[in-house]
Amino acid sequence: MRISVVIPALDEAVDLPATIGALREHEPPPFEVIVADGGSSDGSAKIIRKYEDKLHYWTSEKDTGQGDALNKGFSHTSGEIMAWINSDDKYTPWALKVVSEIFSRFPHVNWIVGYNSWWNEHGEMTSAKRVPKNIFDFGLGNYRWIQQESVFWRRSLWERAGGSIDTSYKLMVDGELWSRYFLHDDLYSVDCVLGGYRVHSSNRAGLN
């Protein structure tokens, strides 16, 4: 069961090596890594080239935002399981193995989320919390947060929900996608830390 992970990036030369490198250290299952860089001006493309032999696909070209970068990246994926990790965030070393086991053992499960977790600028986890959500939470405006760094889904769900990221959103492209997923299936919470949001001074969400 192949897992496809897209890394959208823009001027993240400092963090990209750690994010790509950590993914390549994961044990089986088979997976593919795609980097979609938005034409960075900080030398990101040069760094990505160093990992070229370890990537399924990469591009560095101007795009219209994160949603556009993700659509470009996902268009080059083939895995049955899909996800994305931002270029400054992290997966735990066991994440992909756990994800593969869950989707293999439970064919009725189409998307999952692990614990929300937060990491400091040094890549150290500082806190974690279980935050289960369902369609009723979203309908009532209680959407904080299905943490994108810990969400994985089947390609079949992605296709049923439209098969693309809505590029009209500047932020919360993940939240908009989750709202479509909820129209098709339940979200299953996993009692495990799969990934985390790295908090630092230049977080994109914190600057807007």
Secondary structure, DSSP 8 states (H G I E B T S, - for coil): --EEEEEEESS-TTTHHHHHHHHHT--SS-EEEEEEE---SSSHHHHHHHTGGG-SEEEE---SSHHHHHHHHHTT---SEEEE--TT-EE-TTHHHHHHHHHHH-TT--EEE--EEEE-TTS-EEEEE-----HHHHHTT--TT--GGGEEEEHHHHHHTTSS--TT-SS-HHHHHHHHHHTT---EE-SS--EEEE--TT-TGGG-
